[in-house]
Amino acid sequence: MGVRVVVGGTFDILHRGHRALLDAAIAAAARDGHVYVGLATEALAQRGRSRGVHSYAAREAALRQHLESSGVAFTIVALSHPLGEGSPLGGATAGPYDVLVVSEETASGAMTINEIRAGRGLSLLEVVIVPMVRSEGGTPLSATAIASGVMDREGLPLRRQK
């Protein structure tokens, strides 16, 4: 088996920013690698959010569709902890991975993951940081802005902000 790449998130309302993150993971896996996607459970996805998120099944279906179209080998696992602790494949802090793909926004979490791995005597993960994708107006593309009708999944404005 080639490179084992791990990426995680809520992936609610799959948008251009999510696709950039997933595409970086796909590229890191190259031809013979495998992408492991940790998908936040509904409980984890809802933590700290005032708006509702789509069901795990709906978010998984959107991820699956995007990953299948890439042709890369992939596995999606449920994440109930932000760092993947306790996940079936060990999470990023303990799993047999080579590369961790994160967004600019979550890059500090990659340092924490590698610190935990070092403390456990595991190899450090190569970290790929994907720049935040911005809307046409320059703000970070987000599922919250999409859900509120401010922009579409590509970051184009849907209505004028006051």
KADASUL-V285722 format. One line per field, one symbol per residue. ss: DSSP state (a for helix, b for strand, c for the rest). Layout:
BEGIN
ss=???
END
This chain:
BEGIN
ss=cccbbbbbbccccccaaaaaaaaaaaaaaccccbbbbbbbcaaaaacccccccccaaaaaaaaaaaaaaaccbbbbbbbcccccccccccaaaaccccbbbbbaaaaaaaaaaaaaaaaccccccbbbbbcccbcccccbccaaaaacccbcccccbccccc
END
